[in-house]
Structures are given as C-alpha cells and as structure tokens.
Amino acid sequence: MRVVVVTKEGRDYSRGVNDWLREFERRTGKELEVMDPDTREGEGFSRTYGVVEYPTILALSEDGKVMMSWRGATLPTINEVSYYAMEGV
C-alpha cells in the first residue's frame, strides 16, 4: 500500500500539514511520501489521480487504485491513515 500526501509549501495550510506529518511519523514510525504538484512528477501524478485540491492524501493499492482519499485542509486522524500505511494491507 502506498500513501501519498500531495501538498504545496508556503500556503496557509502548510504548517498544519507539516505538523500532522511529523506527528504521524512520531506515532507510527512510518514516513509518508510527500509530493509537490508543481514538480514534473507531481503534476503527472495529480493529473493521473485528479488531484485539484490541496492538501490531498491518497491511499493507493499495489496496482495504483485509489483505496481511500482525503481532500482539503481538514486532515484525517492519524489512525484513519495509518491503516493504509501498514505493510501488506
């Protein structure tokens, strides 16, 4: 399972996202993939998955299907996302 956080730096919500990511890593021991939609890779990823709102968190299956998504500045709980970040789910 792959969990990707698509976010932009320097926005009103950026500090909240960075704090949430640090707390996620502290509580779970796992670091989530963070992608900037303004990079070449991020732009392609965002286009593929229809990401137009930031931040967006996507939980993807091994074959790239969206299992769950969270969009907007109201971030999910760490428990909601940690399920998808576990190995072998």
C-alpha positions in Angstrom: 0.0 0.0 0.0 1.2 3.5 -0.9 0.1 6.6 0.9 0.9 9.9 -0.8 0.4 13.4 0.5 0.0 16.0 -2.3 0.7 19.4 -0.9 2.2 22.8 -1.7 4.7 24.6 0.6 4.1 28.2 1.6 0.3 28.0 1.8 -2.0 28.8 4.7 -2.4 25.1 5.4 1.3 24.2 5.1 2.2 24.4 8.7 -0.7 22.2 9.7 0.2 19.6 7.1 3.9 19.6 8.2 2.9 19.2 11.9 0.5 16.4 11.0 3.2 14.6 9.0 5.7 14.9 11.9 3.1 13.6 14.4 2.2 10.7 12.0 5.9 9.7 11.9 6.3 10.0 15.6 3.2 7.9 16.4 3.6 5.3 13.7 7.3 5.2 12.9 6.4 5.5 9.2 7.2 8.3 6.9 4.6 9.1 4.2 5.5 10.1 0.7 5.0 13.8 0.1 4.6 15.1 -3.4 4.6 18.7 -4.7 2.1 19.2 -7.5 4.3 21.9 -9.0 7.1 19.5 -9.9 7.1 17.4 -13.1 6.4 14.2 -11.2 3.8 15.8 -9.0 2.0 17.3 -11.9 1.7 14.0 -13.7 0.6 12.2 -10.5 -2.0 14.9 -9.8 -3.3 14.6 -13.4 -3.5 10.8 -13.2 -5.4 10.9 -9.9 -7.5 14.0 -10.5 -5.9 15.9 -7.6 -7.1 19.6 -7.8 -7.4 20.4 -4.1 -4.5 20.7 -1.6 -3.6 19.1 0.6 -4.9 15.7 -0.7 -3.9 12.3 0.9 -4.3 9.2 -1.3 -4.1 5.6 -0.2 -3.2 3.5 -3.3 -3.2 -0.2 -3.7 -0.2 -2.0 -5.2 -1.8 -1.8 -8.6 -2.4 2.0 -8.3 -6.1 2.0 -7.5 -7.3 4.6 -5.0 -8.4 2.9 -1.9 -9.2 6.0 0.1 -8.7 9.7 -0.3 -8.9 12.8 2.0 -9.0 16.3 0.5 -8.8 19.7 1.9 -7.3 21.5 4.9 -9.3 19.4 7.4 -6.8 16.5 7.8 -7.9 13.0 8.7 -6.9 11.4 12.0 -3.6 9.6 12.1 -5.4 6.3 12.9 -7.5 6.6 9.7 -4.4 6.9 7.6 -2.1 4.6 9.5 -4.3 1.6 8.5 -3.3 2.2 4.8 0.3 2.9 5.6 0.8 -0.6 7.2 2.7 -3.2 5.2 0.8 -5.9 3.5 -2.7 -4.3 3.7 
